[in-house]
Amino acid sequence: MQDKSIQAHARVRPHVVDDGHFNPAHLSVSSNTISTLNSAGSSLVTFSYDRSYDGHSSQKTVFEGVQPLQVDLFLNATVVAFGVTGSGKTFTMQGTSEEPGIIPQVVESILGDSAGSSGRNVDVSVTYLEILKDQVYDLLADRTDNTPQPLQILESQGQPQIPGLTVLPIGSMGDFDAVYQVANARRKTASTKLNSQSSRSHAILSIHVEIRDEKTHSTAKGKIMTRTDPWLCDLAGSENNRLTGNDKERMAESKAINTSLSHLGRIVDQILAGQKPSFRTCKLTRLMQDSLGGTSRCLMICCVAPGEKYRAGTFNTLQFGDRSKKIKDRIYIDIPDSSKEDPITTQCPRPRASLPIRGPSSVRATSSSMRRVSLPARTVSVTSRTSIGATRVPLSVLSNNARPMVKNDGPVKPSGLTEDDVKRIVRELQSKTESEAELIHSEPRTSMPFVKEDNTSLTEEQKQDRFRVLVDFARDHHEK
Ligand SMILES: Nc1ncnc2c1ncn2[C@@H]1O[C@H](COP(=O)(O)OP(=O)(O)OP(=O)(O)O)[C@@H](O)[C@H]1O
């Protein structure tokens, strides 16, 4: 987990009668590989994953694969379940009361860890939201008197924030189970031909942990020794509307789901191609900036279902996971210049957009990172401070209680980078500048390298995707 930016695990759910005919040779797991038919069904393709699980793997086993992310509580982490509708994402993340999924297991282990940390004061709190038709809704808000209203995403220092999102302190597993069940019942689901309880929204649960030194926590600024925001995302599944038999309302939801997932795919492609990712295109990718293009550790769990009707979806899902785990150097999110009121930011090197820096070693902190967030023992609604993703502090900044001092004039060396890292970045910048200069001076391409000459075999959805890629390409080219 240390040397890579994004990890990918694959999980095959068990075969059920409704899945129809299934030939086990067409989807099989062996050690850390998974083999499946290509989307045309003409040959077997084998993908290497960091871990892969077959239909017999227990929830505990899958959780054990997530635990390395938790070992170092000082880093932010994101676990994302990805896959087509009915492939087992909600089962994997949420699970059932008999077989709890990753979310309850992570909460339990964080609460267990915090109980055992003597001499420290640990606050654990959660936020939980859903993105339904590209609108953000709070799943923990008090809804007694009012219908839920969409929340806005604002940005501060390049980090998304959601004013008004409920932050709920969690003292015990009992506390968590109670609110989690209510919140899950609120999450929009509907019956489709592929899943009687199909999620119509992406759900993101965020766990915030603060550890303070008991001896000093009463002094001025407080002593936040660490803070981390594990994110646990159960995405809605991509849908083939011929198979789901969606009505008009379901179709509108399905369109929003498919659009946001193709944006997600495009971001991965842009990062791999060394381009600046277009995070702002939809709410999902805006909120996942740090997970995909920033410093958070990220694990994609690619869920797939056995059966002929899932063949294309399985192949696409596994291809997506395969591409995601190829991301090594992530593109740093742009941070605006207006940092006068922010002493830490002014002392930090301001990373350039598109500068490839290895996640955890780069420095990025805001003054809000240092603020003590004290939560009363009841639901609080956050209005003017960080709700999501804004307070991320690398250990190197907080544990020594020393802020990185970097002169503003002259070249800066981000704290934590070795000489070799700096040399590598300079080399990469040089070659990037050269290739960009080449692009600017070259004639516009007459044909795009990634466009198939014969696209008659593409589905309508694939054509739309390709069209969007071309428009992005043209826009980029035009800007250059
Ligand atoms: N590993 C598993 N073991 C047993 N049952 C499973 C497993 N994975 C999924 N299932 C069952 O398969 C069905 C579909 O799973 P689930 O609802 O998690 O799919 P999903 O990917 O979240 O779908 P959607 O995107 O439509 O919400 C459920 O009945 C679930 O209980």
The ligand as an SDF file (V2000), in Angstrom:
LIG
                    3D

 31 33  0  0  0  0  0  0  0  0999 V2000
  -20.5040  -11.7960   -1.8530 N   0  0  0  0  0  0  0  0  0  0  0  0
  -21.8440  -11.9670   -1.7900 C   0  0  0  0  0  0  0  0  0  0  0  0
  -22.3460  -13.0000   -1.0830 N   0  0  0  0  0  0  0  0  0  0  0  0
  -23.6820  -13.1940   -0.9980 C   0  0  0  0  0  0  0  0  0  0  0  0
  -24.6070  -12.4160   -1.6140 N   0  0  0  0  0  0  0  0  0  0  0  0
  -24.1530  -11.3730   -2.3400 C   0  0  0  0  0  0  0  0  0  0  0  0
  -22.7550  -11.0950   -2.4640 C   0  0  0  0  0  0  0  0  0  0  0  0
  -22.6080  -10.0110   -3.2390 N   0  0  0  0  0  0  0  0  0  0  0  0
  -23.8520   -9.6310   -3.5780 C   0  0  0  0  0  0  0  0  0  0  0  0
  -24.7780  -10.4420   -3.0410 N   0  0  0  0  0  0  0  0  0  0  0  0
  -26.2310  -10.3190   -3.2240 C   0  0  0  0  0  0  0  0  0  0  0  0
  -26.4660   -9.9720   -4.5820 O   0  0  0  0  0  0  0  0  0  0  0  0
  -27.5040   -8.9920   -4.6990 C   0  0  0  0  0  0  0  0  0  0  0  0
  -26.9830   -7.7420   -5.4080 C   0  0  0  0  0  0  0  0  0  0  0  0
  -25.9530   -7.1520   -4.6220 O   0  0  0  0  0  0  0  0  0  0  0  0
  -25.8760   -5.5930   -4.3100 P   0  0  0  0  0  0  0  0  0  0  0  0
  -27.2120   -5.0200   -3.9910 O   0  0  0  0  0  0  0  0  0  0  0  0
  -24.8110   -5.4280   -3.2980 O   0  0  0  0  0  0  0  0  0  0  0  0
  -25.4290   -5.0460   -5.7320 O   0  0  0  0  0  0  0  0  0  0  0  0
  -24.9690   -3.5610   -6.1330 P   0  0  0  0  0  0  0  0  0  0  0  0
  -23.7560   -3.7230   -6.9490 O   0  0  0  0  0  0  0  0  0  0  0  0
  -24.8830   -2.7110   -4.9320 O   0  0  0  0  0  0  0  0  0  0  0  0
  -26.1880   -3.1270   -7.0630 O   0  0  0  0  0  0  0  0  0  0  0  0
  -26.7440   -1.6470   -7.4110 P   0  0  0  0  0  0  0  0  0  0  0  0
  -25.6710   -0.9320   -8.1270 O   0  0  0  0  0  0  0  0  0  0  0  0
  -27.9260   -1.9310   -8.2710 O   0  0  0  0  0  0  0  0  0  0  0  0
  -27.1310   -1.0360   -6.1030 O   0  0  0  0  0  0  0  0  0  0  0  0
  -27.9730   -8.7230   -3.2820 C   0  0  0  0  0  0  0  0  0  0  0  0
  -29.0890   -9.5360   -3.0290 O   0  0  0  0  0  0  0  0  0  0  0  0
  -26.8060   -9.1660   -2.4230 C   0  0  0  0  0  0  0  0  0  0  0  0
  -27.2070   -9.5680   -1.1340 O   0  0  0  0  0  0  0  0  0  0  0  0
  1  2  1  0
  2  3  1  0
  2  7  2  0
  3  4  2  0
  4  5  1  0
  5  6  2  0
  6  7  1  0
  6 10  1  0
  7  8  1  0
  8  9  2  0
  9 10  1  0
 10 11  1  0
 11 12  1  0
 11 30  1  0
 12 13  1  0
 13 14  1  0
 13 28  1  0
 14 15  1  0
 15 16  1  0
 16 17  2  0
 16 18  1  0
 16 19  1  0
 19 20  1  0
 20 21  2  0
 20 22  1  0
 20 23  1  0
 23 24  1  0
 24 25  2  0
 24 26  1  0
 24 27  1  0
 28 29  1  0
 28 30  1  0
 30 31  1  0
M  END
$$$$
